[in-house]
Amino acid sequence: MHALANPTRFLRIARPATAWLFLVGFALAAIGVVSGLTLTPPDYLQGETVRILYIHVPSAWLGMAGWTGIAAASVSQLVWRHPLAAVAGRATAPAGATFAAICLITGSIWGRPTWGTWWEWDGRLTSMLVLFFLYLGYIALGSAERERGGEGRIAAIYGLVGAINLPIIHYSVLWWRTLHQGQSISMSGSTIDSSILWPLPLTMVGFTCLFGAAVLMRIRAELAQTKVEARMRRMGAE
């Protein structure tokens, strides 16, 4: 990680990586979604509504993975003082918030015909909503610190504290037995039939690549903005 501390060295890798991640991600996500909509059979209980899992599940995963990235960036900033850690955290938050919002929206759409309600205050839904609001708070805090010229340490501490919500989201279906179904996919196997499941890895990998491309684009944009601001300050001092 310290090899990427130099912005110039980082940008040499980030520029081609952004393009490749976007192209690969778009292709895999498109193939997975189209295959899930047209080539898989309906579920014997949920019917056609089960197809929303090809977007809902990757969105839930990336909503949680995004905050994991923020927590890792926070540790890098507070412990090792990595110069790009704060930038990476601020760049990750909008993408994570977007996928957390998609997860909540698709979950509500899925829940209406399945549960008979758009929303239920059960453990999984409520903790995911909390994660979305944590993202909004982090975005606001990070922007405020950057405008004041701060190092982003307060946002980093906030990122670590917010990580407490991640195991709550993960284990909520085990701790509280409510409407949300239990864990369908685990290391030991899956309760979803393979005829329905097979497009899911494509959308999982595809959306993850798109997530990575979005984060890299935001890091590059912020580094470019910082460079312009530094140049303007030097011009103003002359």
N, C-alpha and C positions, 0 to 999 in steps of 0.2 A: 504493500500500500504506500509506503514512503517513497517508492520509486515514482509514484504518480503525483507527488507533492508539488513538483514543478509544473505550473500551468501550461507551459509550452510543450513539455513532454506529454502531459495529459491530453492536450488538444490534438496532438499528432495521432494518438490512438482513438480519441473520441469521435473525430470527424468521420473516418471510414466505418467505425463501429455503429454509429447512429444510422447510417444508410443501410448497412447490412441487417441490423436488428429490425428496422422498419420494414424492409422488403420481405425478409423471412417471416416476421410476425404477421404482416398483412396477408401473405399467401397462406400460412397455416391456419390463421383465424378464419379466413374466408372459406377455405376448404372444409374446416371443421364445422362451421355454422351451416353452410349449404348442405353438407352431408347429414348433419343432425336434423335438418328440416325436411329433407327429401328422401333419405336412404334408410332411416331407422324406423322401426315400427312404433306405434303408440303404446304407452304403458297399459297394462291390463286393468289398472285401477284409475290412474290419473288421465289416461287418454292422451290427447295431443298436447296438453299443457306441460307434460314432462319435458318437452323439447326446450323449455326455457333454461334447463339446467346447463346447457352448453355455454350460456352467457353468465348465469347466476353463480355457478360454482367458481369459475375463474375470477370473477369479480370479487367474490368473498375472499378467495385466496390472496389476491393482489391487494385488497384493502388491508388485510392483516400483514402481508409481506412488506407493504410500504412503510408501516409503522416500525416493523422490525428493522428496516433499513435506516429509519430515522434514529432509532435507539443505538444502532451500531455507529452511525455518524456522530451521535452525541458522546459515546464512549471514546471514539477517536479524537474528538475535540477536547474533551475534559481531561483525558489521561495522557494521550500522546500529542495533543495540540497539532493535529494534522491540519495544514493550512486550507485544505479544500473541504474539510468535514462540515463546516457550517453551510457552505454553498451546496454541498450534496444533500444535506438535510432539508434546506429550503426548496431545492429542486424536486425532491421526492414527495413532499407534502401535497402539492396540487394533484399529482397523478394518483396518489393514494386516496385522496379525498374523492376524486372522480369515480374511482372503482368502488369505493365504499358506498357512494351515492347510487351507483348502478346496481350494486348488490341489494340495497334497500328497496329500490324501485322495482327491480325484477322479482324480488321476494314478495312484495305486496301484490304484484300482478299474478304471481304463481299462487299466492295464498288465497286470493278471492274465490276461484272455483274449487280449490282443494279444501280450504278450511271454512269457506263461507264468510270470510271477513278480510278486509284489506290490511288490517293491522291487529296485532295481539301483543300485549305487553309481557311477552315471555322472556326468558333469560337470553336467548340467542339474539332476538330482534332488538331488545333494549340495549344490550351490550354493544351491538354493532352500531346502533344509533349514537351511543356514547362515543364510539371511535370516530364517527363522522364529525361530531362536534369537537372532539379533541384535535382533529385535523384543522378545522377552522380556527381554533385557538392558536395552534402552532403557526399557521400561516400568518395570522395577524401579529403574533408576538415576534416572529422572525422578521417580518417586514418593518415593524417598529424599531427593532434593534438595529437593523441595517441602516435605516434612515438616520438614526442617531450616531452612526459610526461605531456601534458596539461590536464586540467580538462574537456575540451570539451565545454567550454562556448561559443566560437565563433560558433561552429557547432549548438549549441542550439539556438542561436539568429538567425542563418540562417534558422533553422527549423521553427521558428515562422514566420519569414518574408515570407518564401515560402508558408505558409498556406494561404496567400492571394489568391493564384491561385485556391484553392479548390472551393470557391463560383463562381468563373469565369467559371470553368469547368461545375459546376452544372447548372448554369443559362444561359450558352452560347446559348442553343437551344431556349431560350426565348428572349434573347437580340438581337441575329443575326439570321435572317431567311435565311439559306443557304441550302446546300444539305442534311445535317444531319437531320434525322427525329426528331420530338419533343419527349417529354417524354412519353414513352409508359406505364410505370408502376408508379403509385403514390398511396398515401394513400386512394384516393377515388375509385381506381379500376385500370383496365388494358384495353388497347385497343387490346391486343393480345388474341386470342381465347384460351379458357381453354384447348382445345385438343392439342394445341402446347405448352402452357405455363407450364403444370404440371411438366415436368422434371427440369425446371429451379430452383425451390427451392432446389432440391437435389444437383445440381452442385454448387449453391451459398453456401450452408452450407458445402458441401464437400471441395471445394477449400478454404473456410475460415478456416476450420480445418487444412488443409495442410499448409496454410499460417502461422497459429499459431504454428504448429509443427516446421516449418523451422525457425521461429524467436526464439523459445525456444532452438533449437539445436545450433544456432549461439551464443546465450547468454551463454549457457553452455560451448561452445568451447572457447569463449573469457575469461570467468572466469577461465577455466582450464589453458589457456595460461598465464594469469596474475599470477596465482599461481605458475606456473613453472618459470616464469621470476623472481618473488620474491625469490624463493628458490635459483635460480642461483646467484642472487645478494648477498644473505646471504652466500652462499658458496664461492663466490669471495672475500668477506670481511674477511673471516676467515684466 
